Amino acid sequence: MKAVIQRVGKASVKVNHQEIASIGKGLLVLLGVKKDDTEREAELLAKKTVNLRIFGDDKEKMNLSLAEIHGSALVVSQFTLYGNCRKGRRPSFIDAALPDEADQLYRMYIQYLRKENIDVQEGQFRAMMEVELLNEGPVTIILDSAELKNG
């Protein structure tokens, strides 16, 4: 699994021009699921997400986690994170998990965040979405579960 995590002051998702989810201070998580990912990857990535110290303390040093600031998470599925652009001009998505498998692991990731007492809002799986955000910093972190298993 891969997550592109952005520290936000606010973020929202619209489907068919209708807002379906929004958060205030917290994290926008764009989540991609790879073939052969398992529940273990979802759990590892969720725990890392919750505990990343990327929010400013009283001295504006990145010292606080999402859990410590009582922030929210907006999780949006994004299979294009597994786009392979090595050949040609059109990305190949053969490394991305099939929709049913991806949806299941996407939901597991969200459940693991909720187990950590994080308020989680969701995009709509397999929908064309409009995502708006106010990026703070900007701070953007990329997490890859393959690197977490080896680190």
N, C-alpha and C positions, 0 to 999 in steps of 0.2 A: 504494500500500500504506500501511496505517496500522499502527503498533505502539504499544500501551500497555505501557510498560516500568516494572516495579516492582522496586526494589532489595529483595532478600530475604535473610533469614538462612537460610531453607529454604523449599521449596515442593514440592508433590506433586500428582499427578493420579491420580484413580481412575476406572475405567469399570466399571459393574456392581458397585460397592463393592470392587473389587480394584485395589490400587495398581499402576499401569503405569509410572510414572516419578517420580523425585524428585531433588532437588538440595539441596546445602547453600548456602553463601554464593554469591550471584550475582544473576541477573536472571530474573524471570518475564516472558515476552514474550507478550502477547495480540496475535495477528497477523491482520489483515484484508486481503483482496486485493480490489481494485476491478477492474471491467471495464476492459479495455485496458491493464492493468499488464503490464510486460514483465520480462525478466531484469534489465534495467538497474535497475529500481526495487528488485528483490530485492537486488542487489549494493550499491546506495547505502545502503539501509536497514540491511543487515547490517554494513557498514563503520562506519556511524554508531553502531550499537548497541554494537559491540565497543570503540569508542574514546571513548564518552561518559565524561567524568570526573565520575562521580557517587558514587564510593566515598571514604570518609574516609582521609586520610593520618594520620601520627602526631600531627598537631595537630587532627584531626577536621575538617579542611577538605576539601570535595569536590574532590579533586585527582587521583584515581586512576581508571583505567578498568577494565573487566572483564578485559581482557587483562593489565593490570598486577597485579591481585590474584590472577590465576589462578583466577578464579571460573567458575562453570558457568552455563548458560542452560537454562531450561525453556521451550520454545516451544509455544504452544497456539493452534490456529486458531480464529478468532472472526469469522465473517462479519457478526455483528451490529454490528461497528464501522462498517459502512456502512449502518446503519439510518437512514432518512430519516423524521423525525418532524414535518415541517412541517405536514402536513395530517392531520386526523383524530386518532384515538387509537391506531391500530395502525401500527407502523413499516412502511415499505416498504423492501424490500431489493433494488430493481432496480439499484442501483449496484454491488452486490457481484458479483464474478466467478462464473461458473457453476462447479459443484463440480470438474469435471475440470481446468479452467484454474487454479482456486484451489489445488488440491492440488499441481499441478506447480510453481507459484511459491512455495508454502509450503515445498516440499522444496528448491527452489533457495536460498531464504533460509537454511535450515538448513545446506545445503552450504557456502554462503559463510561462515557462522559457523565451521564446522569447518575451513575453509581457513585461518582465522585462529587455529587451534589452541585453539579453545574447546570444552570438553566440553559437548555438547548432548544434552539429553533432550527427548522429544517427547510431546505429547498424542496422542490418536487422532483423526485427521481424520474429520469428520462423525459423531462419537460424542457422546452425552450424557455430559459429564464433570463430575466433582466436583473443583474446584481448591482446594487449601488452601495458604495462604502465611503466613509471618511477615514482614510488611512492616517494613523497617528505615527509620526516619526519622519518618514515612513519606516515601519519595521515589518519586514517580510522574511519569514523563515521557511525553508523547505525541509520536511522530514521524510525519510524513506525508511520503511520498516526493515528492509534488507540491511541497512547500515546499523540500525538499532540492535538487531540480533547479533551482529558481529562486533559491537562496540562495548 
